[in-house]
Amino acid sequence: MEITQGLGRRAEVWLDDEHLLTVCDGVSESGRRCAPGLLSGVHLGYMTVEGFSWDVAVKGNLSRKKKLEPDRGWSYVGYGQVKQVMPVVIDFGLLTMSDANWTTDESLVGRFVRIEIDRLELLPANEPDWPEGLD
């Protein structure tokens, strides 16, 4: 964490010591900002405000790019390749994230897509939601 304005507000984080990303802070405590420094037990995720079709997403990345382009604030345009479905996982080059817009269409795997990321978020790492010893 480079700097944060607090929970639910703007923060800047370094990824691989080379890329400074503006994100929504989802890890600070209410009323207490996360201190600058190396964070563990966190991951990056995103949300989209508008629903989209996978056909439109594929048509938006015919050049087969893998990158995150800053848009405004914590918004980005993500160009990446679908690695799996159920859940949908997309490799954006800089990082790989799950998409909430699920599909069972296996033909999407390997396809390149364009995603409007309305909010890139720094989130606590998910704890397994099953009993210990089952993984």
N, C-alpha and C positions, 0 to 999 in steps of 0.2 A: 504494500500500500504506500503510495507516494503521499497522497493527501485526501481528506474526505471532508465534506460539509455535514456529515452525519447520516444516520439511518434514513434510507429512502431518498437521499439527496445525492448530488454529484460527487464522484470520487475519481481519482486517477490511480491506475495500477500499471505496473510494469509487467510485461510478459516476456520472458526469456532475456531480460536485461536490455532489450533492444526496442521493444514496441510499447509506447505509452498509450494506454486505452482509457477513454472516459467511460465510466460505467455508473450504474445506480448502486449505491452502497446498501447491500442487504445483510451485512455482517456486523455493523456497529450495533451497540446496545442503545436502546431508547435513552436519550439524554446524555449519552457518553460516546464520543467519537472513537473509532478504532485508531490506535496509534500507528504512525508510519513504521514501516518495516516489513519483513518477510512474513507472509501469512501461511498458515497450514490449515488443513481441513476446510478448504473452500474450493469452489469451482465457478466457472462462468456459464451462464445460461442466457437465454433471450426470450423476449415475447414479441409477438406481432399483434397490432391492434385489429387490422383487417384480416379476414379469412382470405385464403387464396386457393387457386386450383394448382395441382401439380403440373398440369399441362402448361399453364401460363408461366410457372416457375422455370420449367425446362426451356421454354422459348426465350426466356430472359437471359440465358447464359449459353448461347450458341458458340461463343468463343472459348468455352471450356476453362474459364478462369477459376482460380482458387484464391480468394482474398477478401478482406473486410475493408470496405471503403467508408471512411468517416462521412457522415451526412450532416448532422447537427447535434450538439450535445452528446448524449449517449446513444443516438441513433446511427445506424450503419446500413449500408447495402452489402449483403453477404453474397458472395459468389463461391459455390462449392460443389462438391461431388457427394452424392448420396452413397453411404457405406452400408446401410441396412435399413430395414423397415421393422416396425413393431418392437420398439419405437424407431422412428425415423432418426437416423444419425447422419449428420452432414459434416464432411471435412472441408473447412474453409481455408486450409493451408496453414494459417497461423494457429488455429485451434479447431477442435472437433467438438460439436455440441448436438444435443438432441433437439428435435423440433416437436412442438406440441400438436402439430397438424398431422396426426397419424394416418397411415394407410397400410393396407395389406397387399398392395400392388408390387409384387416382387420385380416387375420390369423396371421399376424406378431405380433399383440398385445399379450403381455405376453411372447414372445420368448426372449431368451437371445442371445446377439450378441457381436461380437468383431469388434471394429472400430479402424483403424489406424488414429490417430489424428495428423495431420502434424503441426497444429498451434492452441494452446489453447490461446484464446484472451480475454482480459479484454475490454469490450465495454460499451459505454453509453447505459443506459436503453432505450428501444424503446418507443417512444412517439406514442400514438394511431394515426392511419392515417385515422380517421373518425371524423366527427363533434362531438363536445361536446354533452353530454346527450344521446348518442346512446348506451352506454355500460351498 
